[in-house]
Amino acid sequence: MQFDVHRNPIASRRGIAPFVAILQADIADTGRERIVAFLVAQHALRAVAGRLMPIVEIEGKDFVLLVPSLTGIPAAELKAPLGTIASYRDAIVEALDWLFLGI
C-alpha cells in the first residue's frame, strides 16, 4: 500500500538505508515492481535538502525520505510492512511536486 514502510530488500544498501517506503499509488500496483524511496537515518546525513527530502519518524527515530532516489523494487521482495508514513503525506507530495514539477 502507498506509504507503507518495509525493510530494505537490497542487502548492499541496508546498512545506510534500512528501510524503503512505497510511494506509488495503490491503483498503480498492477505490475511486478513497486516504486520506493530509501529511508536513511537523519544523523547519517550531513545536511538535509529541505522540501525535497522530508523527515519522517519510524520506530521512534528520525529518517530522511530520499525522494531523489526513487527506484523500482520487485514487489515479491517486499516482505510484510513495518508501518506507514501516511501521516507525512502532505510533505511527501510536496517533495514529489518539487522533484517532478518544480513547484
C-alpha positions in Angstrom: 0.0 0.0 0.0 1.1 3.5 -0.7 3.3 4.9 2.1 3.9 1.5 3.7 7.4 1.1 5.1 9.4 -2.1 4.6 12.8 -3.4 5.5 15.2 -2.6 2.6 15.4 -5.8 0.5 18.7 -4.7 -1.1 21.4 -6.1 1.2 24.2 -3.8 -0.1 22.2 -0.7 0.8 20.7 -1.9 4.1 23.5 -0.5 6.2 22.9 3.1 5.2 19.2 2.8 4.3 17.5 0.2 6.5 14.0 0.9 5.2 12.1 1.8 2.0 8.7 3.4 1.6 6.3 2.6 -1.3 5.4 5.9 -3.0 3.3 4.8 -5.9 -0.4 4.9 -5.7 -2.3 1.8 -4.8 -4.3 2.0 -8.1 -0.9 1.6 -10.0 0.2 -1.6 -8.2 -0.7 -3.9 -11.0 2.9 -4.5 -12.2 5.6 -6.6 -10.7 7.5 -3.7 -9.2 6.8 -1.0 -6.7 8.3 2.5 -6.8 10.0 3.2 -3.5 12.3 5.7 -1.9 15.0 4.8 0.6 14.9 6.0 4.2 18.2 7.0 5.8 18.7 7.8 9.5 18.9 11.6 9.8 22.0 11.5 11.9 23.8 9.7 9.0 23.5 12.7 6.7 25.5 15.9 6.9 22.6 18.1 5.6 19.0 17.6 4.5 17.7 19.3 1.3 14.5 20.8 2.8 11.3 20.1 0.8 13.0 17.5 -1.4 13.7 15.1 1.4 11.1 15.1 4.2 12.0 13.8 7.7 9.7 11.1 9.0 9.6 9.1 12.2 10.0 5.3 12.2 10.3 3.3 15.3 10.9 6.4 17.4 13.8 7.6 15.2 14.0 10.3 12.6 14.7 9.2 9.0 15.1 11.2 5.8 13.0 10.0 2.8 15.4 10.2 -0.1 12.8 11.2 -2.8 15.5 11.8 -5.4 16.5 8.1 -5.0 13.2 6.7 -6.4 13.7 3.2 -7.7 11.7 0.1 -8.6 11.8 -2.9 -6.3 10.2 -6.3 -7.2 7.0 -6.5 -5.2 7.8 -10.1 -4.2 11.0 -8.8 -2.4 9.0 -6.5 -0.1 8.0 -8.5 3.0 5.3 -7.5 5.5 5.1 -3.8 6.1 6.6 -2.5 9.4 4.3 0.5 9.4 3.3 3.5 7.4 4.3 7.1 6.9 0.9 8.1 5.6 0.7 10.9 8.2 3.5 12.6 6.3 1.6 12.5 3.0 1.5 16.3 2.5 5.2 16.6 2.9 5.8 13.7 0.6 3.5 15.0 -2.1 5.3 18.4 -1.8 8.6 16.7 -2.3 7.4 14.8 -5.4 5.9 18.1 -6.8 9.2 19.8 -6.2 11.2 17.0 -7.9 9.0 16.5 -11.0 7.2 19.8 -11.4 9.5 22.3 -9.8 6.6 23.7 -7.7 
